[in-house]
Amino acid sequence: MFSCSDLRKLNEEIYKVQKQHLIESPFKSAKGALGHIERQKEFRAKQLPPLLQDIIFEETRTDTIILVEDYSENCIDCPSNSLMVLYKDTIYSLENQINKDYRAAYKTKKETFRTVSLDNSYLSDYFPFLLIKKKMERKQDWTENPLSYGSDSCLGGDYTVATVIYPSNQIESMFVRCWWLGSTLEHLKE
């Protein structure tokens, strides 16, 4: 388990790194996500299910965690509509769904991470994980050239913030607008 002060400290660090990347991002739309990540910081601290809190804020981290948070461009300053965590060989997903009373309801899903036999659906859903893992395995800077994975000119696309938390609690982050535009097997083969 984690202590509340450890959770707050790491959550604040995640927010600071994400904010800095948004400010420096080559995407013109990146600053539009600042309110989202502020709201997401509150969500991670107060509403994140215990299983995901235990994984993200683990005190004795021995594995790298990849966190992918997607935000709708149609909702101003809202928490993510989809949060996914890759921990060891498992992807944990948390999706915000509106219930019949028009209140947010969160659906969780757990799936084994795979890197072979990729179909189009798997590729589009989990491309950020596939790309980041591949770059990390090759010891390449996975945050380099985010413009090659998305576009500011897409219509109706989401904002995606990918964050890696290393066992040392070092954090790196990258913003991509409309990440699905760059979700191809060609990027994974590079």
Backbone as JSON, one array per atom type, in Angstrom:
{
  "sequence": "MFSCSDLRKLNEEIYKVQKQHLIESPFKSAKGALGHIERQKEFRAKQLPPLLQDIIFEETRTDTIILVEDYSENCIDCPSNSLMVLYKDTIYSLENQINKDYRAAYKTKKETFRTVSLDNSYLSDYFPFLLIKKKMERKQDWTENPLSYGSDSCLGGDYTVATVIYPSNQIESMFVRCWWLGSTLEHLKE",
  "N": [[0.83, -1.19, 0.0], [0.3, 2.35, -0.3], [1.2, 5.49, 1.11], [-0.81, 8.38, 1.93], [0.59, 10.76, 1.6], [2.66, 9.99, -0.11], [1.21, 9.34, -2.38], [0.08, 11.85, -3.02], [2.44, 13.32, -3.5], [3.7, 11.96, -5.7], [1.62, 12.11, -7.54], [1.45, 14.86, -7.89], [3.95, 15.28, -9.05], [3.63, 13.86, -11.46], [1.68, 15.48, -12.64], [3.13, 17.94, -12.86], [5.19, 17.26, -14.69], [3.66, 16.52, -16.93], [2.35, 18.96, -17.42], [4.52, 20.66, -18.02], [5.4, 19.46, -20.37], [3.16, 19.91, -22.02], [3.24, 22.7, -22.23], [5.62, 23.04, -23.64], [5.14, 21.62, -25.95], [5.1, 20.8, -29.47], [2.63, 20.77, -30.67], [-0.02, 22.88, -31.53], [-2.45, 22.79, -30.27], [-1.95, 21.85, -27.74], [-1.91, 23.39, -25.36], [-4.58, 23.62, -24.85], [-5.2, 21.38, -23.43], [-4.44, 21.77, -20.83], [-6.28, 22.38, -18.72], [-7.58, 19.93, -18.6], [-5.6, 18.13, -17.63], [-5.19, 19.14, -15.12], [-7.64, 18.69, -13.89], [-7.58, 15.93, -14.08], [-5.54, 15.28, -12.33], [-6.8, 15.71, -9.87], [-8.77, 13.73, -10.13], [-7.19, 11.35, -10.18], [-6.28, 11.4, -7.56], [-8.6, 11.27, -5.99], [-10.73, 9.73, -7.1], [-9.86, 7.52, -8.49], [-9.98, 4.03, -8.98], [-9.12, 1.69, -6.33], [-7.4, -0.49, -7.15], [-6.01, 0.53, -9.41], [-4.84, 2.77, -8.23], [-3.11, 1.49, -6.45], [-1.32, 0.33, -8.29], [-0.28, 2.52, -9.86], [0.71, 4.26, -7.88], [2.5, 2.76, -6.4], [4.65, 2.03, -3.74], [7.13, 0.62, -3.6], [8.29, 0.39, -6.27], [9.15, -1.75, -8.9], [8.92, -2.13, -11.52], [8.54, -0.54, -14.71], [5.96, 1.76, -15.44], [3.47, 2.47, -17.77], [1.34, 5.02, -18.52], [-1.59, 6.02, -20.07], [-3.62, 8.6, -20.94], [-6.61, 9.67, -22.25], [-8.35, 12.45, -23.54], [-11.41, 14.07, -24.23], [-11.95, 16.37, -26.83], [-14.27, 17.73, -26.86], [-15.19, 18.24, -24.35], [-14.74, 20.51, -21.85], [-12.08, 21.01, -19.68], [-12.35, 18.48, -18.43], [-11.98, 15.3, -16.7], [-10.05, 12.46, -17.87], [-11.51, 10.55, -20.52], [-10.8, 8.06, -20.96], [-8.55, 5.96, -19.4], [-5.57, 4.24, -19.34], [-3.37, 1.73, -18.18], [-0.25, 0.26, -18.46], [1.18, -2.35, -16.96], [3.69, -4.43, -16.06], [2.88, -7.24, -17.76], [0.27, -6.63, -18.38], [-2.6, -4.81, -19.39], [-4.5, -2.37, -17.95], [-7.62, -0.94, -18.11], [-9.65, 1.93, -17.83], [-12.68, 3.23, -18.39], [-14.67, 6.05, -18.94], [-18.03, 6.19, -18.8], [-21.21, 7.4, -19.58], [-24.0, 6.98, -17.56], [-27.52, 5.93, -17.4], [-28.66, 7.95, -15.86], [-27.26, 10.13, -16.59], [-24.82, 10.42, -15.34], [-21.35, 10.06, -14.58], [-19.94, 6.9, -15.04], [-17.7, 4.36, -14.32], [-16.0, 1.94, -16.15], [-14.08, -0.91, -15.84], [-11.38, -2.8, -17.25], [-9.33, -5.6, -17.99], [-6.51, -6.76, -19.67], [-4.27, -8.94, -21.39], [-1.11, -7.83, -22.4], [0.12, -7.75, -25.66], [2.48, -8.29, -28.31], [2.6, -9.47, -30.72], [0.75, -10.82, -33.52], [-1.01, -8.67, -34.17], [-4.05, -7.17, -34.61], [-6.11, -4.8, -36.45], [-7.89, -3.5, -34.66], [-6.76, -3.95, -32.11], [-4.31, -2.7, -32.52], [-5.11, 0.0, -32.96], [-6.3, 0.58, -30.49], [-4.24, 0.2, -28.59], [-1.89, 1.34, -29.5], [-0.19, 3.49, -28.47], [1.11, 2.21, -26.26], [2.44, 0.09, -27.55], [4.21, 1.48, -29.24], [5.73, 3.08, -27.41], [6.9, 1.08, -25.76], [8.46, -0.28, -27.7], [10.25, 1.76, -28.5], [11.54, 2.22, -26.05], [12.75, -0.28, -25.6], [14.63, -0.22, -27.62], [16.21, 1.71, -26.68], [15.67, 4.34, -27.39], [14.64, 7.77, -27.54], [11.5, 8.1, -26.6], [9.83, 10.27, -26.51], [10.54, 11.95, -28.47], [9.81, 13.85, -31.34], [6.81, 14.08, -31.4], [4.96, 15.05, -33.25], [4.96, 13.35, -35.39], [3.16, 11.38, -34.84], [0.56, 12.24, -34.78], [-1.86, 14.89, -35.39], [-2.56, 18.38, -35.51], [-4.54, 19.26, -37.12], [-6.71, 17.58, -37.32], [-10.19, 16.63, -37.13], [-12.48, 16.37, -34.48], [-10.85, 14.76, -32.93], [-9.15, 13.24, -30.14], [-7.3, 14.39, -27.24], [-4.25, 13.13, -26.19], [-2.31, 12.09, -23.49], [0.6, 10.63, -22.74], [2.39, 8.95, -20.25], [5.32, 7.94, -18.62], [6.36, 6.15, -15.86], [9.14, 5.46, -14.17], [10.95, 2.86, -12.32], [12.52, 4.3, -10.5], [10.96, 6.42, -9.95], [11.29, 8.49, -11.69], [9.87, 10.55, -14.17], [8.44, 10.78, -17.4], [6.81, 12.44, -20.09], [4.43, 12.8, -22.82], [2.54, 14.63, -25.16], [0.02, 14.04, -27.56], [-1.95, 14.95, -30.27], [-4.79, 13.57, -31.67], [-3.78, 10.85, -31.89], [-4.32, 8.45, -33.18], [-3.95, 8.87, -35.89], [-1.33, 8.34, -36.48], [-1.1, 5.68, -35.97], [0.2, 3.08, -37.02], [1.5, 0.01, -38.36], [3.88, 0.53, -39.62], [5.17, 2.54, -38.15], [5.9, 1.06, -35.93], [7.77, -0.62, -36.98], [9.93, 0.93, -37.61]],
  "CA": [[0.0, 0.0, 0.0], [0.99, 3.62, -0.37], [0.68, 6.47, 2.06], [-1.46, 9.51, 1.26], [1.58, 11.77, 1.21], [3.36, 9.48, -1.28], [0.28, 9.48, -3.49], [0.02, 13.27, -3.38], [3.73, 13.76, -4.04], [3.89, 11.41, -7.04], [0.56, 12.67, -8.38], [1.87, 16.24, -8.19], [5.08, 15.18, -9.99], [3.06, 13.49, -12.76], [1.05, 16.7, -13.15], [4.17, 18.93, -13.23], [5.86, 16.8, -15.91], [2.69, 16.63, -18.02], [2.13, 20.38, -17.68], [5.71, 21.18, -18.69], [5.41, 18.98, -21.75], [2.12, 20.62, -22.76], [3.72, 24.06, -22.49], [6.69, 22.96, -24.63], [4.73, 20.75, -27.05], [5.02, 21.39, -30.8], [1.23, 20.84, -31.08], [-0.65, 24.16, -31.17], [-3.61, 22.5, -29.42], [-1.53, 21.27, -26.46], [-2.3, 24.23, -24.22], [-5.99, 23.34, -24.61], [-5.31, 20.23, -22.54], [-3.97, 22.12, -19.49], [-7.38, 22.21, -17.77], [-7.85, 18.5, -18.49], [-4.65, 17.43, -16.76], [-5.42, 19.61, -13.75], [-8.81, 17.93, -13.4], [-7.17, 14.53, -13.98], [-4.76, 15.16, -11.09], [-7.81, 15.54, -8.81], [-9.39, 12.43, -10.33], [-6.26, 10.31, -9.73], [-6.16, 11.45, -6.1], [-9.85, 11.07, -5.24], [-11.72, 8.84, -7.7], [-9.24, 6.38, -9.15], [-10.22, 2.79, -8.23], [-7.96, 1.26, -5.53], [-6.46, -1.33, -7.9], [-5.15, 1.39, -10.22], [-4.03, 3.57, -7.29], [-2.03, 0.62, -5.97], [-0.34, 0.14, -9.35], [0.36, 3.78, -10.23], [1.39, 4.9, -6.75], [3.2, 1.73, -5.65], [5.81, 2.58, -3.02], [8.35, -0.09, -3.93], [8.16, 0.1, -7.7], [10.24, -2.49, -9.53], [8.64, -2.17, -12.96], [8.13, 0.7, -15.36], [4.53, 1.86, -15.7], [3.08, 3.39, -18.84], [0.01, 5.55, -18.27], [-2.1, 6.73, -21.23], [-4.87, 9.25, -20.6], [-7.23, 10.31, -23.42], [-9.33, 13.47, -23.18], [-12.26, 14.5, -25.33], [-11.85, 17.79, -27.14], [-15.61, 18.3, -26.72], [-15.48, 18.47, -22.94], [-13.75, 21.46, -21.36], [-11.52, 20.76, -18.34], [-12.89, 17.23, -17.88], [-10.97, 14.24, -16.55], [-9.94, 11.63, -19.07], [-12.61, 9.64, -20.82], [-10.17, 6.74, -21.0], [-7.25, 5.89, -18.74], [-5.02, 2.9, -19.47], [-2.09, 1.53, -17.52], [0.47, -0.98, -18.78], [1.99, -2.74, -15.8], [4.23, -5.75, -16.37], [2.35, -7.72, -19.04], [-1.18, -6.46, -18.35], [-3.16, -3.48, -19.61], [-5.69, -2.08, -17.16], [-8.32, 0.17, -18.74], [-10.76, 2.54, -17.09], [-13.39, 4.08, -19.35], [-15.76, 6.86, -18.41], [-19.25, 6.03, -19.58], [-22.35, 8.1, -18.98], [-25.08, 6.04, -17.31], [-28.86, 6.41, -17.78], [-28.94, 9.17, -15.09], [-26.3, 11.12, -17.1], [-23.69, 10.54, -14.42], [-20.19, 9.28, -15.01], [-19.78, 5.56, -14.49], [-16.42, 3.87, -14.82], [-15.93, 0.52, -16.47], [-12.68, -1.36, -15.86], [-11.1, -3.97, -18.08], [-7.96, -6.08, -17.85], [-6.16, -7.54, -20.87], [-2.85, -9.27, -21.52], [-0.41, -7.04, -23.42], [0.78, -8.6, -26.65], [3.22, -7.56, -29.33], [2.5, -10.22, -31.97], [-0.62, -11.03, -34.01], [-1.74, -7.42, -33.94], [-5.1, -6.83, -35.57], [-6.32, -3.34, -36.52], [-8.56, -3.02, -33.45], [-5.76, -3.94, -31.03], [-3.34, -1.68, -32.88], [-5.65, 1.34, -32.72], [-6.57, 0.76, -29.06], [-3.06, 0.15, -27.73], [-0.71, 1.8, -30.21], [0.79, 4.21, -27.64], [1.91, 1.25, -25.49], [3.32, -0.62, -28.47], [5.26, 2.4, -29.7], [6.61, 3.45, -26.3], [7.7, -0.1, -25.39], [9.44, -0.53, -28.75], [11.28, 2.8, -28.4], [12.3, 2.0, -24.83], [13.58, -1.47, -25.83], [15.73, 0.19, -28.51], [16.9, 2.8, -25.98], [15.41, 5.57, -28.13], [13.82, 8.75, -26.84], [10.12, 7.91, -27.06], [9.14, 11.57, -26.53], [11.05, 12.73, -29.6], [9.0, 14.03, -32.54], [5.41, 13.69, -31.25], [4.17, 15.44, -34.42], [4.9, 12.24, -36.36], [2.13, 10.42, -34.42], [-0.78, 12.82, -34.78], [-2.01, 16.12, -36.16], [-3.41, 19.44, -34.98], [-5.59, 19.61, -38.09], [-7.79, 16.59, -37.37], [-11.46, 17.08, -36.57], [-13.1, 15.41, -33.57], [-9.87, 13.88, -32.31], [-8.89, 13.42, -28.72], [-5.98, 14.74, -26.72], [-3.67, 12.0, -25.47], [-1.1, 12.35, -22.73], [1.25, 9.38, -22.33], [3.34, 9.21, -19.18], [6.05, 6.77, -18.17], [6.89, 6.27, -14.5], [10.2, 4.46, -14.03], [11.08, 2.38, -10.94], [13.14, 5.35, -9.69], [9.94, 7.48, -9.92], [11.52, 9.48, -12.74], [8.66, 10.61, -14.99], [8.5, 11.42, -18.71], [5.46, 12.57, -20.63], [4.33, 13.31, -24.18], [1.2, 14.94, -25.63], [-0.21, 13.85, -28.99], [-3.32, 15.22, -30.69], [-5.25, 12.6, -32.68], [-2.72, 9.84, -31.98], [-4.71, 7.38, -34.09], [-3.48, 9.15, -37.25], [-0.01, 7.75, -36.66], [-1.14, 4.31, -35.45], [0.41, 2.12, -38.09], [2.58, -0.94, -38.14], [5.12, 1.11, -40.14], [5.83, 3.22, -37.03], [6.48, 0.07, -35.03], [8.9, -1.27, -37.65], [11.03, 1.9, -37.76]],
  "C": [[0.87, 1.25, 0.0], [0.42, 4.53, 0.7], [0.07, 7.63, 1.29], [-0.45, 10.55, 0.81], [2.38, 11.31, 0.0], [2.5, 9.63, -2.53], [0.25, 10.93, -3.96], [1.31, 13.74, -4.04], [3.92, 13.25, -5.47], [2.84, 11.96, -8.0], [0.91, 14.1, -8.79], [3.03, 16.23, -9.2], [4.58, 14.8, -11.39], [2.46, 14.73, -13.41], [2.08, 17.71, -13.64], [4.85, 18.54, -14.55], [4.91, 16.92, -17.1], [2.48, 18.1, -18.4], [3.31, 20.98, -18.45], [5.75, 20.73, -20.14], [4.34, 19.69, -22.59], [2.56, 22.02, -23.14], [4.77, 24.06, -23.6], [6.32, 22.19, -25.89], [4.72, 21.49, -28.39], [3.58, 21.46, -31.33], [0.64, 22.17, -30.62], [-1.81, 23.94, -30.2], [-3.23, 22.03, -28.02], [-1.98, 22.09, -25.25], [-3.78, 24.06, -23.88], [-6.22, 22.17, -23.67], [-4.89, 20.55, -21.1], [-5.06, 21.93, -18.43], [-7.72, 20.74, -17.54], [-6.89, 17.84, -17.5], [-4.77, 17.9, -15.31], [-6.59, 18.84, -13.13], [-8.45, 16.46, -13.21], [-6.33, 14.3, -12.73], [-5.72, 14.94, -9.92], [-8.46, 14.16, -8.9], [-8.49, 11.31, -9.83], [-6.19, 10.25, -8.22], [-7.44, 11.01, -5.38], [-10.78, 9.99, -5.8], [-11.15, 7.61, -8.38], [-9.51, 5.11, -8.34], [-8.95, 2.31, -7.51], [-6.94, 0.41, -6.28], [-5.49, -0.48, -8.7], [-4.31, 2.31, -9.33], [-2.85, 2.75, -6.81], [-0.93, 0.43, -7.01], [0.42, 1.44, -9.63], [1.21, 4.35, -9.1], [2.11, 3.9, -5.85], [4.47, 2.3, -5.02], [7.12, 1.93, -3.45], [8.3, -0.57, -5.38], [9.4, -0.63, -8.21], [10.08, -2.55, -11.04], [8.24, -0.78, -13.46], [6.63, 0.64, -15.63], [4.32, 2.84, -16.84], [1.61, 3.74, -18.62], [-0.42, 6.35, -19.5], [-3.49, 7.27, -20.86], [-5.39, 9.99, -21.83], [-8.32, 11.26, -22.94], [-10.12, 13.88, -24.42], [-12.09, 15.99, -25.57], [-13.2, 18.49, -26.96], [-15.99, 18.62, -25.29], [-14.38, 19.36, -22.37], [-13.37, 21.14, -19.91], [-12.1, 19.52, -17.66], [-11.75, 16.25, -17.61], [-10.98, 13.37, -17.8], [-11.18, 10.77, -19.26], [-12.1, 8.21, -20.93], [-8.8, 6.84, -20.34], [-6.78, 4.44, -18.85], [-3.65, 2.85, -18.83], [-1.5, 0.21, -18.0], [1.41, -1.24, -17.63], [2.39, -4.19, -16.0], [3.68, -6.2, -17.72], [0.83, -7.57, -19.14], [-1.55, -4.99, -18.58], [-4.45, -3.38, -18.8], [-6.34, -0.84, -17.78], [-9.46, 0.64, -17.84], [-11.42, 3.52, -18.05], [-14.55, 4.77, -18.67], [-16.95, 6.69, -19.34], [-20.39, 6.72, -18.85], [-23.49, 7.08, -18.79], [-26.44, 6.67, -17.63], [-29.27, 7.67, -17.01], [-28.01, 10.31, -15.49], [-25.19, 11.41, -16.09], [-22.56, 9.67, -14.94], [-20.18, 7.93, -14.29], [-18.52, 4.99, -15.11], [-16.44, 2.36, -14.98], [-14.46, 0.14, -16.54], [-12.56, -2.65, -16.67], [-9.63, -4.32, -17.9], [-7.66, -6.97, -19.05], [-4.66, -7.79, -20.89], [-2.25, -8.45, -22.66], [0.28, -8.0, -24.37], [1.46, -7.74, -27.71], [3.24, -8.31, -30.66], [1.03, -10.44, -32.3], [-1.49, -9.81, -33.74], [-2.79, -7.21, -35.02], [-5.33, -5.32, -35.51], [-6.95, -2.77, -35.26], [-7.56, -2.91, -32.3], [-4.74, -2.82, -31.28], [-3.87, -0.28, -32.58], [-5.91, 1.6, -31.23], [-5.29, 0.94, -28.24], [-1.77, 0.63, -28.39], [0.27, 2.58, -29.33], [1.68, 3.27, -26.82], [2.92, 0.54, -26.38], [4.49, 0.25, -28.89], [6.24, 2.72, -28.57], [7.49, 2.29, -25.89], [8.8, -0.37, -26.41], [10.59, 0.48, -28.66], [12.15, 2.58, -27.16], [13.23, 0.79, -24.97], [14.8, -1.13, -26.68], [16.57, 1.32, -27.91], [16.83, 4.11, -26.76], [14.54, 6.49, -27.29], [12.4, 8.67, -27.38], [9.34, 9.22, -27.14], [9.57, 12.44, -27.7], [10.05, 12.72, -30.76], [7.55, 13.57, -32.4], [4.54, 14.05, -32.45], [4.06, 14.31, -35.45], [3.8, 11.24, -36.01], [0.72, 10.98, -34.45], [-0.8, 14.1, -35.59], [-2.91, 17.1, -35.44], [-4.61, 19.69, -35.89], [-6.71, 18.58, -38.17], [-9.05, 17.16, -36.74], [-12.01, 15.99, -35.66], [-12.13, 14.48, -32.88], [-9.65, 14.21, -30.85], [-7.49, 13.95, -28.47], [-5.48, 13.52, -25.96], [-2.41, 12.45, -24.76], [-0.58, 10.99, -22.26], [2.33, 9.73, -21.31], [4.0, 7.9, -18.78], [6.61, 7.08, -16.78], [7.87, 5.12, -14.31], [10.29, 4.0, -12.57], [11.7, 3.41, -9.99], [12.18, 6.51, -9.41], [10.29, 8.65, -10.82], [10.31, 9.41, -13.67], [8.97, 11.32, -16.3], [7.09, 11.43, -19.28], [5.51, 13.1, -22.06], [2.85, 13.5, -24.52], [1.13, 14.67, -27.13], [-1.69, 14.15, -29.26], [-3.66, 14.25, -31.8], [-4.21, 11.51, -32.94], [-3.06, 8.76, -33.0], [-4.23, 7.63, -35.52], [-2.13, 8.51, -37.52], [0.05, 6.29, -36.24], [-1.0, 3.29, -36.57], [1.53, 1.16, -37.73], [3.92, -0.39, -38.63], [5.89, 1.83, -39.03], [6.5, 2.23, -36.08], [7.7, -0.61, -35.64], [10.12, -0.36, -37.75], [12.18, 1.58, -36.83]]
}
